[in-house]
C-alpha cells in the first residue's frame, strides 16, 4: 500500500506578516494511521524539502497523541524534512493521496497545476482522495473528464465559514473554503465547529477541520482494504 501525502510550501498568512503552513495534527494523525497499517508513505510539497509548519499548531493547546508521538519520532521528523518536489511525483505509483490542511494550501495547492493533475488522476482511477480542513482548497480548479467541476453534485465538507470567522481570518484568506465548494456545485455539509466531521462521496473523502483528519485517513483505509 503506497500513499502520497501532499503538503503546502506556503508560509505567509496573507499580508499580516504572520507565518502559516500546514497544521501539525492534520499531518501527524493521518501519518500514523497509515504508517501503523504498514503503508509506504511518500511526502511531497511544491518546493520540496521541509514544508513550513504553522507555528500555532505546535502550541500546547493543540497537542494530541499523534503530535506528541511525532515530537518523539526522529525518523518521522527526518521524513518530513525531506519531502520530494511535487513535480517529480508520478501519481500512478500510489494507491491513494491525502492532503493535510493548514492555511497554506489556500495560496499554493489551490492553484498548483501538478496537484490538480494528481487529484484528477487518482480520482478517475477510483483511488481514495482525502483532503482535510483548508486542504480541501486543492479541489478548487479540479475537473471531471467532461470539464465540469470535480466537486459538482458531490457531498463535500471543509473548513467552515463559521470556523474561519472564529479564528478571525475571514478577511485575510484569499477565499473561503465553504463558499468555494458551494460555488463549484459541491453539496457542502458541516458538523459543529471544531468537532470531527467527514463526508464520503465515492472515493472522494473530505474532512471539516483538524479534528477530522484521523477520520478521513481511516475512511481511506476502509476503501483501500476492500
C-alpha positions in Angstrom: 0.0 0.0 0.0 1.6 3.2 -1.2 0.2 6.5 -0.1 1.2 10.0 -1.2 0.8 12.9 1.3 0.9 16.4 -0.2 1.8 19.3 2.0 1.9 23.0 1.4 5.1 25.1 0.8 3.4 28.4 1.5 4.4 30.1 4.8 2.9 33.7 4.7 -0.6 34.4 6.1 -1.6 37.0 3.5 -0.3 40.5 4.2 -0.4 40.1 8.0 3.3 39.4 8.4 2.3 36.2 10.3 3.5 32.8 9.5 1.4 29.9 8.3 1.9 26.5 6.7 0.5 23.0 7.4 -1.4 22.2 10.6 0.6 19.7 12.7 -2.3 17.5 13.8 -3.6 17.2 10.3 -0.3 15.7 9.2 0.6 13.7 12.2 -2.7 11.9 12.8 -3.1 10.5 9.2 0.6 9.8 9.0 0.4 7.4 11.9 -2.9 5.9 10.8 -1.3 5.0 7.5 2.1 4.0 9.0 0.6 1.7 11.6 -1.1 -0.2 8.8 2.2 -0.8 7.1 1.8 1.8 4.3 4.7 3.1 2.4 4.4 6.9 2.7 5.8 9.5 0.3 5.7 13.1 1.4 5.7 15.8 -1.3 5.3 19.5 -1.5 5.5 22.1 -4.3 9.0 23.3 -3.3 10.3 20.0 -1.7 12.4 19.9 1.5 11.0 21.0 4.8 7.4 22.2 4.5 6.5 25.2 6.7 4.7 24.4 9.9 2.0 26.7 11.2 3.6 27.7 14.5 0.2 28.0 16.2 -0.5 24.3 15.5 2.6 23.4 17.6 1.2 25.2 20.7 0.3 23.3 23.9 -3.4 23.8 23.3 -3.3 21.9 20.0 -1.3 18.8 21.1 -2.7 15.4 20.6 -1.5 11.8 21.0 -0.3 11.9 17.4 1.6 15.3 17.7 3.3 14.1 20.8 4.3 10.9 19.1 5.7 12.9 16.2 7.7 15.1 18.6 9.5 11.9 19.8 9.9 10.4 16.4 13.2 11.4 14.9 12.6 9.2 11.8 9.3 10.8 11.0 10.8 14.3 11.5 13.6 13.5 9.0 11.0 12.1 6.6 9.1 15.4 6.8 12.2 17.5 6.4 12.9 15.8 3.0 9.7 16.0 1.1 10.1 15.4 -2.6 9.2 18.1 -5.2 5.6 17.6 -6.2 6.5 18.0 -9.9 8.6 14.8 -9.7 5.6 12.6 -8.5 4.0 10.0 -10.8 0.6 9.6 -9.4 0.3 6.1 -11.0 2.7 4.9 -8.4 0.3 5.4 -5.5 -2.8 3.8 -4.2 -4.2 6.9 -2.5 -3.4 10.6 -1.9 -4.0 12.6 1.2 -3.8 16.4 1.7 -3.2 17.8 5.3 -4.6 21.3 5.8 -3.4 24.5 7.5 -4.0 27.8 5.8 -1.0 27.4 3.4 -2.9 25.4 0.8 -5.2 28.3 0.2 -2.4 30.1 -1.5 -0.3 27.4 -3.3 -2.0 24.0 -3.6 -5.3 25.6 -4.7 -3.5 26.9 -7.8 -0.9 24.2 -8.4 -1.3 22.5 -11.8 0.6 19.4 -10.8 -1.6 19.0 -7.7 -4.7 19.4 -9.8 -3.5 16.7 -12.2 -2.7 14.3 -9.3 -6.1 14.6 -7.8 -7.8 14.2 -11.1 -5.7 11.2 -12.0 -6.3 9.5 -8.6 -10.0 10.2 -8.6 -10.6 9.0 -12.1 -8.6 5.8 -11.3 -11.0 5.1 -8.5 -8.4 5.6 -5.8 -9.1 7.3 -2.5 -8.6 11.0 -2.5 -8.6 12.5 1.0 -8.4 16.2 2.0 -9.0 17.9 5.3 -9.8 21.4 6.5 -8.2 24.1 4.3 -6.5 21.5 2.1 -9.9 20.9 0.5 -9.0 24.2 -1.3 -6.8 22.0 -3.6 -10.1 20.9 -5.3 -10.7 24.5 -6.4 -9.8 24.0 -10.1 -10.1 20.2 -10.4 -12.5 18.9 -13.1 -14.2 15.8 -14.3 -13.3 14.4 -17.8 -16.3 16.4 -19.2 -14.8 19.7 -17.9 -17.3 20.2 -15.0 -16.0 20.8 -11.5 -14.9 17.7 -9.7 -17.0 18.6 -6.7 -20.1 19.4 -8.6 -23.1 17.3 -7.3 -20.9 15.6 -4.6 -21.3 15.7 -0.9 -18.2 17.6 0.5 -17.0 19.4 3.6 -14.1 21.6 4.6 -13.2 24.4 6.9 -16.5 26.2 7.5 -17.2 29.9 7.3 -18.1 30.0 11.0 -14.7 28.4 11.9 -12.9 30.9 9.7 -14.8 33.7 11.5 -13.9 32.2 14.8 -10.2 32.4 14.1 -10.7 36.0 12.7 -9.2 35.3 9.3 -12.2 35.8 7.1 -10.8 39.0 5.6 -7.2 37.6 5.4 -7.7 34.4 3.4 -7.9 34.6 -0.5 -11.2 32.8 -0.4 -13.4 30.8 1.9 -13.4 27.0 1.6 -17.1 26.6 2.2 -18.1 29.3 -0.3 -15.8 28.0 -2.9 -17.1 24.4 -2.7 -20.6 25.7 -3.0 -19.8 28.0 -5.9 -18.3 25.0 -7.7 -21.5 23.0 -7.3 -20.4 21.0 -4.3 -23.1 19.8 -1.9 -21.5 21.3 1.2 -22.3 19.9 4.6 -20.8 20.5 8.0 -20.9 19.5 11.6 -20.4 21.6 14.8 -17.4 23.8 14.8 -14.2 22.0 15.8 -15.8 18.6 16.0 -14.8 15.7 13.7 -17.0 15.6 10.6 -16.3 14.0 7.3 -18.1 13.4 4.0 -17.5 10.3 1.8 -18.8 10.5 -1.7 -17.4 7.6 -3.7 -13.7 7.8 -3.5 -13.7 11.5 -2.6 -13.3 11.9 1.2 -13.2 15.3 2.8 -12.9 16.4 6.5 -14.1 19.7 8.0 -11.4 20.6 10.5 -8.2 19.4 12.3 -10.2 17.1 14.5 -11.5 15.3 11.3 -8.1 14.3 10.0 -7.8 10.9 11.6 -11.4 10.0 10.5 -10.6 10.9 6.9 -7.5 8.7 6.9 -9.4 5.9 8.5 -12.1 6.1 5.9 -9.5 6.0 3.2 -8.1 2.8 4.7 -11.6 1.2 4.6 -11.6 1.7 0.9 -8.1 0.6 0.4 -8.7 -2.6 2.3 -11.8 -3.6 0.3 
